Amino acid sequence: MASDVLGQELRITEIFFSLQGEARTVGLPTVFIRLTGCPLRCAYCDTTYSFTGGEKFSIGQILQQVADYGAHYVCVTGGEPLAQPNCLLLLTALCDLGYSVSLETSGALDVREVDIRVSKVVDLKTPDSGESHRNLYENLPHLSPHDQIKFVICSRRDYDWARFKIDEYQLKHRVSDILLSPSHGQQNPTELAQWIIQDKLPVRLQVQLHKYLWNNEPGH
């Protein structure tokens, strides 16, 4: 790997080893790289501590920390990781080293330059997030069958909105998984499950495992 790439820096809030709490690889031991900064302010955000601060690390230092954990799965998250341009270099470097890499992104930033080997988990913001106007629908044609789309559901209104978007953009033909996640403590997961069953939606219900195991404490 070129030394100029290894020397590039990113501002990092935390790097930790835990179980993946959501998406397709839920439950699998995963190294998380949480980048600092986010241009969005979603009403339900549970990682506001990543908006500012952090510490600068070179890509070489990040890769060494990841290697020390000895895991196969790596998740790059935030904040909004794509807000830092060097995130693209990090993603490619991780793929080059043979890791199974996922990227958690808000869907408000362009994903076209993300390495095709990365599984993008794109969060389409629902009305109750307060940030649905930031959705960049131009991203959708650039998604591939191994990518995922997530909707965080806060209410029946959010559910209906998501249901219409799934149909409008024929999302089941664009990605492998459409994830509906109840906003923790706000939308009852059993109620959401009943809506999905009633409407026979082609989606996967997910609850955030880490919130049940560790009460969403940082580092988990």
N, C-alpha and C positions, 0 to 999 in steps of 0.2 A: 504494500500500500504506500502511495506517495507520501513523503514526509510533509509536503505542504498541506495535505489533507489532515494528517494527524495533528498538525500544529494549529489548525483552525479552532476557534473557541465558541462555546455556547454557555449561556447562563443557566445554571441548574439549581432547582429547588431541592431535589432529593433523588438519590438512586437507592433502591431497596429491592429485596427479594421477598416475594410473598406468593399467594395463590391469586390467579386471575379471578377477579370478582364478577366479570360480565363478558358478554360477547361470545363468540363461537368457542373460544378456548377456556371457558369458565372452569375453574377448579384446578387448572394446571399450574405447576410451579413456574413462576415467571419473574424475570428481572424487569423492574419498572424504572424508566428514566423520565423524571418529571421536569420539563423545561419551565422556566420562569416567564411570566408575562402572558397577558390575554387581552385582546381588544374588545371582548364581549363582557357583558355583566348580566348573566342569566339569573333570574329570580331565585332559582333553586341551587345555585352553585355551591358545591361542598368542598371546593379547593381554593377558596379565596386567599389562603396563605401563599399561594403560588403566584399571585399577581405581581408582587414586587420582591425585591431582595435577591436571594439566591447567591450563588458563587460561580465564578467563571472556571470552567474546566476545558482543557483541550480535548479534541476528539480522541487522541491517543490515551489520555487519562481516563476518559469515559469507557473506552473499549477495555482497558485493563481492569477497571472495576467490574464490568460485566463479566469478563472472563473469570475473575476470582470466584464468582458464584457458581460457575460450572453448570448453568442452566441452558436449555435449548431455546426457550421462548423468551422474547424480549418485546416489551411494549413501550413505545415512546408516546408520552402523554403530556398533559399540562395542567392548568393553563391551556394555551393554544400553541402547540409546538411549532406550527408552520409560521408563526409570527417571527421566528428567528430563521433567517435564510439558511444558515449553516445546518439546520435540521435536515435538509435534503442530503447533505454530505454525510451526516451521521447515519441516516437510514441506509444509504448505499453501502457504507463501510460495514455496517452490521450484516447486511445481506451477503456481502462478499466473503464474510467470515463464516457463513453457513448457518447463521441463526434464523429461526422462524420469527419474522418481525411483523408486528402490527403497529398501526399509527392511529391514535384517537384524536380526531380533529372535529372542529365545530361545523365544518361545511361552509363557513363564511369566507374561507381563503382558498385560492386556486390550488387544486391538487394535481394539475396536469404534469408537473415535473417530479412528482413522487415516484421513486423507483417502482417499476411494475411488479417486482417480487414482493413488495410490502402489501399486506392486507390492510386496506384502509377501512377504518370504522368511522363512517361519516354521520355526524349527528345533525339531522334536520331539525331546526329549532321550531317548536310548537308555539302557538299564540301566547300561552300562559308563561312561557319562558321570558317574554318581554323582548325577545331578540329575533323573532321570525322574519322581520324585515331584512335581516342580514344574510339570509340563506342565498347562496350562490348556486342557482339551479343550473348554470352552465357547467357545473362540475359533473352532473349526472351522466352525460355521454362519455365521460372519461373514466367511469367506473367499470370494473371487470368482474367476471363471475366469482372471483375469490375475495371480493370486497364485501362490506357489510354496511347497512344503513340502520341508524338507530333513531327512535323517537322517544323522548322522555315525556310521559303522559302525566299531566297534573289534574285533569278533569275530563268530563264527558266531552266538553268542547274540544279539548286537545285530541281526544280519541277520534272524534268524527273528522277533524281536520286531517289527521294522519291517514285515516281510512280513505279519504278523498285523494290525498296526495299519492298514496300507493296505487290507486287506480289511474289517476291523471297521468302519471309518469311511468306507468307499467313497471313498477320497481321490481316485481318478482322476476322479471326477465333480465334485469340489469345486474343483480347481485345474488350471492349465494344465500344470504340471510337478511331478513328484515326483523329488527329487534324492537319490541315495545317494552319499555321499562317504566314501571310506576314510580313517580317521584316519591322518594322515601318519606313517610310520615305525612304525605299529602293526598296521594291517590291510593285507595285500597287495592292491593294486588288481586284479591279474590274477585272483586267487582270487575277489574280489567280483564281477568281471565274469562269471566262469564260473557263479557262483550265480544271477546275474540271468538269464543266458541259459537255464540249466537250468529255472528256474521261470517263464520267460516273463513276468517282472514288467513292469508298465506304468510303468517308471521310466527316468530318465536317470542314467547313471553320470557322476560328475564327479570330477576330481582338481583340486586347488587349484593353478592355473597359477602363481600368484605364488611358491609355495614352490619350484617347479622353476626359475623364472627368477631369483629374488632371495633364495632361501633364507629367505623370510619376514621379511626385514629391515623394521623400521618405515619408513614412508614409501613402501612399495611395495604 
